[in-house]
Amino acid sequence: MDAQELINTVALAMRRGVKVAELRDTVYQHPTSTDAFNDVLATIVRADRPQTAHVPAVPPGSVGVASGRKGAAVTTASMTGKVALVTGATSGIGAATAETLAECGAHVLVAGRDRGRGGAVVEAIRQRGGTADFVAADLLDADSVRQLARQAVELGGGRVDILVNGAGIYPFGPTEQTPQSEFDAVYALNVKAPFYLVAELAPAMAERGSGAIVNVSTMAAAFGVSGMALYGSSKAAVNLLTKAWAAEYGPRGVRVNAVQPGPTQTEGTAGMREDLDTLASQAPAGRPATPREIAEAIAYLAGDAASFVHGVVLPVDGGRTAV
């Protein structure tokens, strides 16, 4: 079953009054490409929303409404001429972010470990008329992070204007059962990698007098969650780094902010559907997010529309941390 067939199935089910949770089950039973997966989920999400007037999409890079997805619209400024490096961009929120920034006109550098998946994201962007390149990176240590920064600058024609620190791992489990190797791996990727990427790229942004950095955190960094001590603490460090970097680089024209997602439906969390739904049920929105919804918030913080926004950790969690 391809994406369009899935969408048709969802539409028919909605007309028959099938619950949204059951529609999600239909999607998960028929996995497709990342892009198709997100399109179908977006169709389901729109079923829960009040109907609004449709605003036609405009070409990538245009000022105003900028989105290449069917039925989606976001007000954002043009990123034409800017180079954006997105880590963890081969799937999930990272892939959606790469696609969204490309639709806004940015030349996107898709960074990740999996060449096959990274190539698919790049190809999807190019097919829509965007500009993208894949950069292989494992981000296991400071040297590999610095190598990624050098490659990104080279591919970007001597500059990186936007950095999205999206790579991360999120093991859950009891504190007493956490091996040292896992602790070290989580802090290496979730904390050390963004630290050294900022160290490599932010000074040049500051020298040019402009730049935007967006870190991807989690709502588990805002309050205690059983089994998430390791993951939550690593992202709590990212939240503090966001504010420290805003103080350090903001006066020189570099805006540093973070998004703090709640439960999000991605390929990586497909096996956690019941847990996601349980977490999401505690928030006003009452459902998990799609990767695109998180990506739209990242695009906002990375764009000129957020020109007066510095040091913010923006909850994109359906209202969970607010209530």
N, C-alpha and C positions, 0 to 999 in steps of 0.2 A: 504494500500500500504506500503510494507516494504522498508527499505533503498535501497536494491539492485534494486528493481523495480523503485524507484525514480531516482536512478542513471541512469538506462537504459532509462527512460523517458527523463531525461536531455540530455543524449548523443544523442538520436534520434532527440530531438529538436534542439540541436546545429548543427547537420548535415543539418537540414532544414533551418538554418539561423535565428532561434528565438533569440531575444535580451536577454542579460543577465538579465535585469530587469524583464522580463517576466518569466524567469526561476526561479528567486527568488520567484515570486508569486506562482509558482507550489509547491515549497518546503513548504512555509508557509501554504498552503492549506492542507498539509498532514503532520502534526507534528508527529515526531517519538521520539525515545529516544535521550538523549543529544548527545551520541556518533554518532548515525546515522545522526542526524541533522547536526552535524559538518562535517561529511564525505561528505554529499551531498553538503553542502555549499562549501566545499573545491573543489569539482568537478566543481562547477560553476565558482569559482574563477580561477581555472586553465585554463578555457576556455578563459579568458581575457589575459593570460600571453603568452609570446613568448615560443615556444616549445624548451625544452632543453633535453639533453641526460638524460635518466633515470639512477639514481644511486641506486642500490639495498640497501634495508635496512639491518642493521646488528642487532644482538641480543642486547637486553637492556643491558646497562652498558658498551658496547664496546667503545673503543676510535675511533673517526672518525665520520662517518655518523651514527647518532643514531635517528631512528624514527620508530615507529611501524605502522604508518598509510600508507595506500596505496598511492604511488606516492609522499610522502613527504620526505624531507631529510634536515637535519640540522647538521652542523659540531659543535660538542660539546665534551667536555672532559667527561670522565666517572665520575659518581656520586656514583658508587658502594661503599657500606659501609657507606654512609652518610644518615642522617635522616633529612627529610624536613617537616616542618610544614607549611601548606597552609590554611589560613583562607578564608572564603567565598568560599569553594571548592566544594560545592554541586551542582553548576551549572555554566554555562557561562564561563568566563575567568578563574575563580578559578578551575573549574572542568577540563578544558583543561590544565591548568598548572599542576595540580596533575597528570594527565595522562602523560604529557610530561616528568616531572621529574622522574616518575616511569620508563618510557622507557629508561631514561638515567641511571637507576640502583639504584636510591635513594629509601629508605624506606619512603613512603609518609604518613603523618598523615593528613587525610582529616577532616578539622574542619568546622562545620556549625551547624545550628539550626535544620534542617530537617533530621531526622534519615533515612527516606525512601530514599530520594535523595542521602544522603551521603553514605548509604549502596550500592546504585546502582553504584556510582562512584568507591567505593572500589572493588566491585565485578567485574566491567569492567577491572580494573587494574590487579586484580588477575587472571582473565581469560587469560590475555595476558602474564602471567608469572611474573608480578611485585609483589611488596610487599606494602601493604597499610593497614591502620586501620582507623576507624572513631572515631572522638572525638567530642562529643556534646558540643556546646558552643554558648551562646547568646551574649556575649561580651557587656552586658548592662552597666557594671560598672567595676571599677578597681578590685574588688574582683573576679568577674567572669573571668576576663582576667588572673589574677594570677592563678586561678584554672586551666584554660586551659594550662598555661605554665607548671604547675606541672604535669598534666596528660600527656602532650606531652613528657616531660623529662622521665617520667616513662615508657611510651610506646616505647620511643626511646632507651631504655636501658641505661638511664643516661645522654643522650645528645640530643641536637638539633643542627644540623650543618647549616641548611638553614632555614630561616624564610621568608615566602612570605606573606606580609600583603595585602590580597586581599579583605577582607570583607569591604563592604561599602553600603551606600544608597544614592540615587541621586534624591531627589524631586526637581522639577522645579516649578517656579511660581513667581509672583510679590513679591517684598520685603515687601510691606505694608500688604500683605495677609498671611505672614508667622507667624504662632503661635509660642510662646516660646517653647512649647513642641516639635515641629518639629525641631526648631533650636538646642535644647539641644540633641535630638536624633541623628541628623546628626553629631554634633561634638563629641558625645560620641562614636559612632561607627567609624567614619572616622578619628578622631584625637586621642581621648583618648585611644582607644583600641590598635592601633599600638604603641603609646607612652609607655604604660605599658607592652606590650609584649616585646618590645625592652629592657625596664628596667629589666625585669625578665630574658631574655635569652641572651642578648649581653654580660653581664659580664662573664658568663661561657665560651662563645666563645672566648672572649679576654684572659681569663686565659689559654685556650688551645692553643691560638695563631692562630686560624683560624675560619672562619665562613663567611657566606654571608647572607645579608638581602636585600630583594627587596620589595619596596613599590609600590603599584599600585595607580597611580595618574590619571589625566585626562588632555586633551588638554585645557579644560575650566579653568584650573588653570594658563594658560599661557597668556590668553587675555580675555577681557571682553565679556561676552555673556549675552544678556538680558534674565532674568528669571533664571539665574544660579548663582546668587550672593552667595547664601548659599552653594550650592554644590561646586562651584569653589573655594570659599574662604577656605573651609575645606581642599581641596586637595592642595591649595597653601601652607597651613600650613604643609602638608605632604612633599611638595617639600623642604621647608626650613629645616624641621626635617631631611630629607635625608642628606642634606649637613652638618648640625650640627653633626649628628651621624657619618658621615664619618670622620669629624675632631676629634671627641671624641674617636671612636673605631678603626679607620683605622690604627693608629700607633701600635696597639696591634694585628693586623692581621685580623680584621673583616672588610670586604668590605660592604659598604652600598650604594645602588643605587636605582633608581626608574624608572619605565616605565610610559610613559604618553600617554595612548591610545587615539585614535580618535574614531569616531562612529564605534561601533562593533555590529554585528548581534548575539544576544544571545536570549535565551528564555525570559529573562526579558525585552528585547527591541523589541520583536516581534510586539507589538502593536504600535510601533513608527516608522514603516518601512519608511513611507514617509518623516518624519523628519530626519531620519538617512540618507536617500538618498540625501536629500537637503543639509545637512551638508557635506556629503562626496563629493558632486559634486563640492565643493569649493576647494578641494585638488587635487594635481597632479594625485593621484591614481584614483580619480573619483568614488570610491566605498567604502562601509563600509568594515571593517576588519572582518575576522572570529576569533572566540576565539583562535583557534590554532595559528594564526599569532601573536597574543599578547603573547601567552604562550611561543612561541619560543624565543621571545626577553627576557622574564623573565628567561627562562632556560639558555640563554647565560650569563646574568648578574649573575646568581647564580652559574655558573660553573667556572672551572679553566681557561677556555679560556679567561675569563675577569679578569684575575689575576691582571692586572695593571689598572683596572677601578675602581675608587673611587668617590663617591659624584656626580655621573652623573644622570641627569633626562633625560632619553632617550625618545624622541618623537617617538611613533609608531602610526602615525596618517595619513599615506599616503601622508605626506609632508605638511599638513595643516599649521602648525606653522612656516614652513620655508618660505612659500610664502604668 
